[in-house]
């Protein structure tokens, strides 16, 4: 609390400070600029959704899949497989999340072959009809997990939800951005 030189509370100084802060927020619009905030899409009612923009565009929609692959990865350390669905689909988003993943925000990377399953990573696949093109190079962005199973043995029936936003490239350097969210119960 502010005090005047004679020791009494400086109520007027507090009031002036509050008024100045209110004026600054009012003049600045009261919210961070678009460059200062990271937009995260709302959680879907159920399932897995995403929007792809950039060198190619599309939407992703699926029921959502989470699996614990106990012996996957270069060192067979195991990892979580989180995706919109399985099998051939026009566009697909697949995350690889390391053992010990818990609710929280994780930076996404383009892992070296020895790091697959040790760092959070993502791959976007696009089925062109005659080939599948994957984008997983020079990745930057995040995945934020709101609900996630406490351990690998508790995957079946677990509630899973979160959001993500990232940019990545395919082998030819075509850059895309992807934003999406998921909310589902593991079957």
C-alpha positions in Angstrom: 0.0 0.0 0.0 1.2 3.5 -0.8 2.0 5.8 2.2 2.5 9.5 2.2 5.5 11.0 3.9 3.5 11.6 7.0 2.7 7.8 7.2 -1.0 8.0 6.3 -2.3 5.8 3.4 -2.2 7.4 0.0 -5.6 6.4 -1.2 -5.5 9.1 -3.8 -2.3 7.6 -5.3 -3.9 4.2 -5.5 -7.0 5.7 -7.2 -4.8 7.6 -9.7 -2.8 4.4 -10.4 -6.0 2.4 -11.0 -7.4 5.1 -13.3 -4.2 5.2 -15.3 -4.1 1.5 -15.7 -7.8 1.5 -16.8 -7.1 4.2 -19.3 -4.1 2.3 -20.7 -6.2 -0.8 -21.1 -9.1 1.1 -22.6 -6.8 2.8 -25.2 -5.0 -0.4 -26.1 -8.2 -2.3 -26.6 -7.8 -4.1 -23.3 -6.4 -7.3 -24.9 -3.1 -8.4 -26.2 -2.4 -7.7 -29.9 -2.8 -10.7 -32.3 0.9 -11.0 -32.5 1.1 -11.4 -28.7 -1.5 -14.1 -28.2 -1.6 -17.7 -29.5 -5.0 -18.7 -30.7 -6.2 -22.1 -29.6 -9.4 -23.5 -31.0 -12.2 -24.5 -28.8 -12.6 -28.2 -27.8 -15.1 -30.1 -30.1 -18.1 -31.7 -28.4 -16.6 -35.1 -29.3 -13.9 -36.3 -31.7 -10.9 -34.8 -33.4 -10.9 -31.8 -35.7 -8.3 -29.7 -37.4 -7.9 -27.1 -40.2 -4.9 -27.2 -42.5 -3.8 -24.1 -44.4 -0.8 -23.0 -46.4 0.8 -24.9 -49.3 -2.3 -27.2 -49.3 -5.5 -26.9 -47.5 -8.0 -29.2 -45.9 -9.9 -30.3 -42.9 -9.5 -33.2 -40.6 -12.3 -34.9 -38.8 -12.4 -38.2 -36.9 -13.4 -40.0 -33.8 -10.0 -39.8 -32.2 -7.6 -42.6 -31.4 -5.1 -43.0 -28.5 -2.9 -46.1 -28.2 0.0 -47.0 -26.0 2.6 -48.8 -28.1 4.7 -50.5 -25.5 7.7 -51.6 -27.7 7.7 -48.8 -30.3 10.5 -46.3 -30.9 14.1 -46.8 -31.8 15.1 -48.0 -28.3 11.8 -49.8 -27.9 11.0 -47.4 -25.1 7.3 -47.2 -26.0 5.2 -44.2 -26.8 1.6 -42.9 -27.2 0.0 -42.7 -30.7 -2.6 -39.9 -30.8 -4.5 -39.4 -34.1 -7.7 -38.3 -35.7 -8.4 -41.8 -37.0 -6.7 -44.9 -38.6 -6.3 -46.0 -42.1 -6.5 -44.1 -45.4 -8.2 -40.7 -45.2 -7.8 -37.5 -47.2 -5.8 -35.8 -44.4 -4.6 -37.2 -41.2 -2.8 -35.8 -38.1 -0.7 -38.1 -36.0 1.1 -37.2 -32.7 3.8 -39.3 -31.1 4.0 -38.6 -27.4 6.7 -40.0 -25.1 6.3 -42.3 -22.1 5.3 -40.2 -19.0 3.2 -37.7 -20.9 0.7 -36.0 -18.6 -1.6 -33.0 -18.9 0.3 -29.9 -19.9 1.7 -28.0 -22.8 4.4 -29.6 -25.0 6.6 -28.1 -27.7 6.4 -30.1 -31.0 9.6 -31.1 -32.8 10.8 -32.8 -35.9 12.7 -35.6 -34.2 15.9 -37.3 -35.4 15.3 -41.0 -36.0 16.8 -41.9 -32.6 14.4 -39.4 -30.9 11.1 -40.8 -32.2 9.0 -41.5 -29.1 11.3 -39.5 -26.8 10.1 -36.0 -27.8 6.6 -34.8 -28.7 6.2 -34.8 -32.5 3.6 -34.7 -35.2 3.1 -35.8 -38.8 0.4 -34.7 -41.3 -0.4 -37.1 -44.1 -2.3 -36.2 -47.3 -3.6 -38.9 -49.6 -3.5 -37.7 -53.2 -5.1 -40.8 -54.6 -1.8 -42.1 -56.1 0.5 -41.4 -53.2 0.6 -40.3 -49.6 2.5 -37.1 -48.8 3.8 -36.6 -45.3 4.7 -33.3 -43.7 6.9 -33.5 -40.6 10.0 -31.4 -41.2 11.0 -28.1 -39.5 8.0 -28.4 -37.1 7.3 -25.7 -34.6 4.2 -25.3 -32.4 2.6 -27.0 -29.4 0.1 -29.5 -28.2 -1.7 -28.8 -25.0 -3.2 -31.8 -23.2 -6.1 -31.0 -20.8 -7.1 -34.6 -20.0 -4.7 -37.5 -20.5 -4.4 -41.0 -18.9 -2.3 -41.1 -15.7 -0.2 -44.0 -17.1 0.1 -46.3 -20.1 -1.9 -49.0 -18.4 -5.0 -46.7 -18.0 -5.5 -45.9 -21.7 -8.7 -47.9 -22.3 -11.8 -45.9 -21.4 -9.7 -42.7 -20.5 -11.0 -39.3 -21.3 -8.6 -37.4 -23.6 -8.8 -33.7 -24.6 -6.6 -31.0 -25.8 -5.7 -28.4 -28.4 -2.8 -27.9 -30.9 -1.3 -25.4 -33.3 1.8 -25.9 -35.3 3.6 -25.4 -38.6 5.5 -28.0 -40.6 6.8 -28.8 -44.0 6.8 -31.8 -46.4 10.0 -33.2 -48.0 9.8 -30.6 -50.8 9.6 -27.7 -48.3 5.9 -26.9 -48.8 4.8 -25.3 -45.5 1.5 -25.8 -43.8 -0.1 -24.6 -40.6 -2.5 -26.8 -38.6 -4.8 -25.8 -35.8 -7.2 -28.2 -34.1 -8.6 -29.8 -31.0 -9.8 -33.1 -29.7 -12.1 -34.4 -27.0 -13.0 -38.1 -26.8 -13.1 -41.2 -24.7 -10.6 -44.0 -25.7 -12.3 -47.2 -26.9 
